[in-house]
Amino acid sequence: MRIVVNHLNYIYNDRSPFAVQALKDVSFTIEHGEFFGIIGHTGSGKSTFVQHLNGLIRVPSSLKRKPIKGDMTELRVGEFDLTSKKTDFRALRRNVGMVFQYPENQLFAETVFEDVAFGYRNFFDGKPEKGQVESAVREALGIVGLDYETVKNVSPFDLSGGQKRRVAIAGVIVTHPEVLVLDEPAAGLDPLGKQEIMRLLHRLHGSWCKTIVVVSHDMDEIAENCTRVAVFAEGTVKYVLPPRELFHHSEELLSLGLDVPLTAKLCLELEKQGVHIDCDYTTEDFLRKVLALGKGGTVC
C-alpha cells in the first residue's frame, strides 16, 4: 500500500482558546514496501500524524473541501481515501495495524490465545469458525517467535516483558495488515531486547506486512534499519530522506533538538580533525571505513 499525504493539517481543540495546531501542511509519500522512519522531538506532530493513517484521528470535515486551488487535503492509504465519508474504516484498520508505545499495557484477556484472537474476531466479517481462529492465532504467535502450544493457555500477565510485547504485536498482525505502524517499538527494552524487536520487524517486513512505519527517538535504530526518514518539527516536515543523506545534516538536526546516530557524531568529530569518512551511518559501514582508513585504504 502506498501512502500519499498532501496538505494535511490538524488542530487540537479547534475553535477554542486552547487550540494547538499539531500538523501544518504536511505533504510526503511512503512507498509500498518501505521500512520508513519518523522522527521528531516531543510535540513535533509525529504521533498525531501516524494516528491519521488508520483513522484513529479523522481528517476534519472543514479540510476535506478544496479552499484554494492546489491546496486540497489528500490522505490515501492504498485504495482508501481517508478524506471520504464513504471510506470503510473497519476495512482500513484491518489493513493498517497500529502498535502503540508499551503495547503490553494493552493486554487484557485471561489467556494469550484470547488476547490474540480478539484482534482477529474484531475484524472478521461474520462469526469465524473455531478452526479459522486457532489457525490465525497459531500463525501470528509463530511469526513473533512464540510457541503456540506453550503459551496459548498462559495468562499474558505471567509472561516476561519481551514476551508480552510479542503477544501484543501478534494481536495486531493477526489480520495480516499490509501496513504496520509502530510508535517507539523498542521503548523500555534493554539493548538485547531492542535488537530482538528490530529483527522481528524485519522478519515481518519480509514475509507478513509489506510496509513498516516506525516512530522512534533512537537515531541509531533509524540509521540501521530504515529506507527513508521523515523529520517532524513543530508540526511540519523538515526532511524526507534516506538515512545516508539525512545524517549529512547532523548539525541542522541537532539545532532542531534532535539527536543523531553515534556514527554521525563520530563523523562530525573526525571532520573537525580533517578526517572525512563517507559512510551510510550504519555501524557496519562506519567500522569498515574506519578500518580501511587505518590500513591506509580508501574511505569513500
C-alpha positions as CSV (number, residue, x, y, z in Angstrom):
1,M,0.0,0.0,0.0
2,R,1.3,3.4,-1.0
3,I,0.6,6.2,1.5
4,V,0.1,9.7,0.0
5,V,-0.2,12.8,2.1
6,N,-0.8,16.3,0.8
7,H,-1.6,19.5,2.7
8,L,-2.6,17.7,5.9
9,N,-3.4,19.9,8.8
10,Y,-4.8,19.1,12.3
11,I,-5.7,21.4,15.2
12,Y,-6.5,20.1,18.7
13,N,-9.3,21.9,20.4
14,D,-10.1,23.8,17.2
15,R,-12.1,27.0,17.7
16,S,-11.3,27.2,21.4
17,P,-8.9,29.3,23.4
18,F,-6.8,26.1,23.9
19,A,-6.4,25.4,20.2
20,V,-3.0,23.9,19.2
21,Q,-2.0,23.2,15.6
22,A,-0.3,19.8,15.7
23,L,0.1,19.4,11.9
24,K,0.9,22.2,9.4
25,D,0.6,21.5,5.7
26,V,2.2,18.0,5.9
27,S,3.0,16.5,2.5
28,F,5.0,13.4,1.6
29,T,4.7,9.9,0.3
30,I,5.6,6.5,1.8
31,E,6.1,4.0,-1.0
32,H,4.8,0.4,-0.9
33,G,7.4,-1.9,0.6
34,E,9.4,0.7,2.6
35,F,10.8,0.4,6.1
36,F,10.0,4.0,6.9
37,G,11.1,6.0,9.9
38,I,9.5,9.0,11.5
39,I,11.5,11.1,14.0
40,G,10.9,14.3,15.9
41,H,11.0,15.7,19.4
42,T,8.0,15.5,21.8
43,G,5.2,17.6,20.5
44,S,6.5,17.7,16.9
45,G,3.3,16.1,15.5
46,K,4.7,12.6,14.6
47,S,2.3,10.7,16.8
48,T,-0.7,12.8,15.6
49,F,0.3,12.1,12.1
50,V,0.6,8.3,12.4
51,Q,-2.8,8.1,14.1
52,H,-4.3,9.5,10.9
53,L,-3.1,6.5,9.0
54,N,-5.8,4.2,10.2
55,G,-8.4,6.7,11.0
56,L,-7.9,7.0,14.8
57,I,-7.7,10.7,14.1
58,R,-10.0,11.7,11.2
59,V,-9.3,14.4,8.7
60,P,-11.6,17.3,9.9
61,S,-14.5,17.9,7.6
62,S,-13.5,21.6,7.1
63,L,-10.3,20.4,5.4
64,K,-12.0,17.9,3.0
65,R,-13.1,20.6,0.6
66,K,-10.7,22.5,-1.7
67,P,-10.3,26.0,-0.2
68,I,-7.5,27.1,-2.6
69,K,-6.6,25.7,-5.9
70,G,-3.7,23.3,-5.5
71,D,-4.0,23.1,-1.7
72,M,-6.6,20.3,-1.5
73,T,-6.1,18.0,1.5
74,E,-5.3,14.4,0.4
75,L,-4.7,11.4,2.6
76,R,-4.7,8.0,0.9
77,V,-3.5,4.6,2.1
78,G,-3.6,2.3,-0.8
79,E,-7.2,2.2,-2.1
80,F,-8.6,4.0,0.9
81,D,-9.3,7.7,0.7
82,L,-9.3,8.9,4.3
83,T,-11.0,12.2,3.4
84,S,-14.1,10.5,2.1
85,K,-17.2,9.8,4.2
86,K,-17.7,6.6,2.2
87,T,-14.4,5.1,3.5
88,D,-14.7,1.7,5.2
89,F,-12.6,2.4,8.3
90,R,-13.1,-1.1,9.6
91,A,-11.5,-2.5,6.5
92,L,-8.8,0.2,6.6
93,R,-7.9,-0.8,10.2
94,R,-7.7,-4.5,9.2
95,N,-5.1,-3.5,6.6
96,V,-3.2,-0.9,8.7
97,G,-2.1,-2.3,12.0
98,M,-1.2,0.1,14.8
99,V,1.1,-0.8,17.7
100,F,1.4,1.9,20.4
101,Q,4.2,2.6,22.9
102,Y,4.4,-0.2,25.5
103,P,1.7,-2.3,23.8
104,E,2.0,-4.9,26.5
105,N,0.0,-2.4,28.7
106,Q,-3.0,-3.1,26.4
107,L,-3.1,-6.8,27.1
108,F,-6.4,-7.7,28.9
109,A,-7.6,-11.3,28.3
110,E,-7.2,-14.3,30.6
111,T,-5.1,-16.2,28.1
112,V,-2.6,-15.4,25.4
113,F,-5.0,-17.2,22.9
114,E,-8.0,-15.0,23.8
115,D,-5.9,-11.8,23.6
116,V,-4.6,-12.5,20.1
117,A,-7.9,-14.0,18.9
118,F,-9.7,-10.7,19.9
119,G,-7.9,-8.9,17.1
120,Y,-8.9,-11.5,14.5
121,R,-12.6,-11.7,15.6
122,N,-12.9,-8.0,15.8
123,F,-12.2,-7.5,12.1
124,F,-13.7,-10.7,10.7
125,D,-16.9,-10.4,8.7
126,G,-19.4,-12.6,10.5
127,K,-18.6,-15.2,13.1
128,P,-15.4,-17.0,12.3
129,E,-15.1,-20.8,12.7
130,K,-13.1,-22.1,15.7
131,G,-10.6,-23.7,13.3
132,Q,-10.0,-20.4,11.5
133,V,-9.4,-18.5,14.7
134,E,-7.0,-21.2,16.0
135,S,-5.1,-21.2,12.7
136,A,-4.8,-17.4,12.7
137,V,-3.6,-17.2,16.3
138,R,-1.1,-20.1,15.9
139,E,0.4,-18.4,12.8
140,A,0.6,-14.9,14.4
141,L,2.3,-16.3,17.5
142,G,4.7,-18.3,15.4
143,I,5.8,-15.3,13.4
144,V,6.6,-13.3,16.5
145,G,8.7,-16.2,17.9
146,L,6.3,-17.7,20.4
147,D,5.4,-21.4,20.6
148,Y,1.6,-21.7,20.3
149,E,1.3,-24.9,22.5
150,T,3.5,-23.4,25.2
151,V,1.8,-20.1,25.6
152,K,-1.8,-20.4,24.3
153,N,-3.4,-21.1,27.8
154,V,-1.0,-18.9,29.8
155,S,-2.1,-15.6,31.2
156,P,-0.3,-12.9,29.3
157,F,0.5,-11.2,32.6
158,D,2.6,-14.1,33.6
159,L,5.0,-13.7,30.7
160,S,8.3,-11.8,30.6
161,G,8.3,-8.2,29.3
162,G,9.6,-9.2,25.9
163,Q,7.1,-12.0,25.6
164,K,4.3,-9.6,26.5
165,R,5.3,-7.2,23.8
166,R,5.4,-10.0,21.2
167,V,1.9,-11.2,22.2
168,A,0.7,-7.6,21.8
169,I,2.2,-7.3,18.4
170,A,0.7,-10.7,17.4
171,G,-2.7,-9.4,18.4
172,V,-2.3,-6.6,15.8
173,I,-0.7,-8.5,13.0
174,V,-3.2,-11.5,13.2
175,T,-5.2,-9.9,10.5
176,H,-2.2,-9.8,8.1
177,P,-2.2,-6.0,7.7
178,E,-0.4,-4.7,4.6
179,V,0.9,-1.7,6.6
180,L,2.2,-1.9,10.2
181,V,2.7,1.3,12.2
182,L,4.7,1.2,15.4
183,D,5.2,4.0,17.9
184,E,8.6,3.5,19.7
185,P,8.5,-0.3,19.3
186,A,11.7,-0.7,21.3
187,A,10.9,1.7,24.1
188,G,11.9,0.5,27.6
189,L,13.8,-2.6,26.3
190,D,17.5,-3.4,27.1
191,P,19.9,-3.4,24.2
192,L,19.4,-7.1,23.5
193,G,15.6,-6.7,23.6
194,K,15.9,-3.8,21.2
195,Q,17.9,-6.0,18.8
196,E,15.3,-8.8,19.0
197,I,12.4,-6.5,18.3
198,M,14.1,-5.0,15.3
199,R,14.9,-8.5,14.0
200,L,11.3,-9.4,14.4
201,L,10.2,-6.3,12.5
202,H,12.5,-7.2,9.6
203,R,11.1,-10.7,9.6
204,L,7.6,-9.3,9.5
205,H,8.6,-6.9,6.7
206,G,9.9,-9.6,4.6
207,S,7.1,-12.1,4.9
208,W,4.0,-10.5,6.6
209,C,3.5,-6.8,6.5
210,K,4.7,-5.2,3.2
211,T,5.2,-1.7,4.6
212,I,6.6,-0.9,8.0
213,V,6.4,2.6,9.6
214,V,8.4,3.2,12.8
215,V,8.2,6.2,15.0
216,S,11.4,6.4,17.1
217,H,13.7,8.7,19.2
218,D,16.5,6.3,18.7
219,M,18.6,7.6,15.8
220,D,20.9,4.6,15.8
221,E,17.8,2.4,15.3
222,I,16.7,4.7,12.4
223,A,20.1,4.7,10.8
224,E,20.5,0.9,11.0
225,N,17.0,-0.1,9.7
226,C,15.1,2.5,7.7
227,T,15.0,3.1,3.9
228,R,13.9,6.7,4.3
229,V,13.1,9.0,7.2
230,A,10.6,11.9,7.7
231,V,11.7,14.6,10.2
232,F,8.9,16.4,12.1
233,A,9.4,19.7,13.9
234,E,6.7,21.9,15.2
235,G,4.0,20.2,13.1
236,T,5.9,20.5,9.8
237,V,8.0,18.1,7.9
238,K,11.6,19.3,7.5
239,Y,13.2,16.5,5.6
240,V,12.2,13.2,3.9
241,L,15.5,11.5,3.0
242,P,17.3,8.2,3.2
243,P,19.4,8.0,6.4
244,R,22.6,8.3,4.5
245,E,21.5,11.7,3.2
246,L,19.6,12.8,6.3
247,F,22.5,12.4,8.7
248,H,24.7,14.6,6.5
249,H,22.5,17.3,8.0
250,S,23.7,16.4,11.5
251,E,24.2,20.0,12.7
252,E,20.8,21.1,11.5
253,L,19.2,18.1,13.2
254,L,21.0,18.9,16.5
255,S,19.7,22.5,16.1
256,L,16.2,21.1,16.0
257,G,16.7,19.5,19.4
258,L,17.2,16.0,17.8
259,D,19.9,13.5,18.4
260,V,21.9,11.9,15.7
261,P,23.4,8.4,15.5
262,L,26.7,7.8,17.3
263,T,28.3,7.1,13.9
264,A,27.2,10.6,12.7
265,K,28.6,12.2,15.9
266,L,31.9,10.4,15.4
267,C,32.0,11.5,11.7
268,L,31.4,15.1,12.8
269,E,34.3,15.0,15.3
270,L,36.6,13.4,12.8
271,E,35.7,16.0,10.2
272,K,36.8,18.7,12.7
273,Q,40.2,16.9,12.8
274,G,40.4,16.9,9.0
275,V,39.3,13.3,8.5
276,H,36.4,12.7,6.2
277,I,34.5,9.4,6.3
278,D,31.7,8.9,3.8
279,C,29.5,6.2,5.2
280,D,25.8,5.3,5.4
281,Y,25.9,5.7,9.2
282,T,25.3,2.1,9.9
283,T,27.7,0.7,12.5
284,E,28.9,-2.0,10.0
285,D,29.7,0.5,7.2
286,F,31.3,3.0,9.6
287,L,33.7,0.4,11.1
288,R,34.6,-0.9,7.7
289,K,35.5,2.6,6.5
290,V,37.5,3.4,9.7
291,L,39.4,0.1,9.4
292,A,40.2,0.8,5.8
293,L,41.4,4.3,6.8
294,G,43.6,2.8,9.5
295,K,45.2,0.4,6.9
296,G,45.8,3.3,4.5
297,G,42.9,2.4,2.2
298,T,40.1,4.5,0.9
299,V,37.1,5.5,3.0
300,C,34.8,6.6,0.1
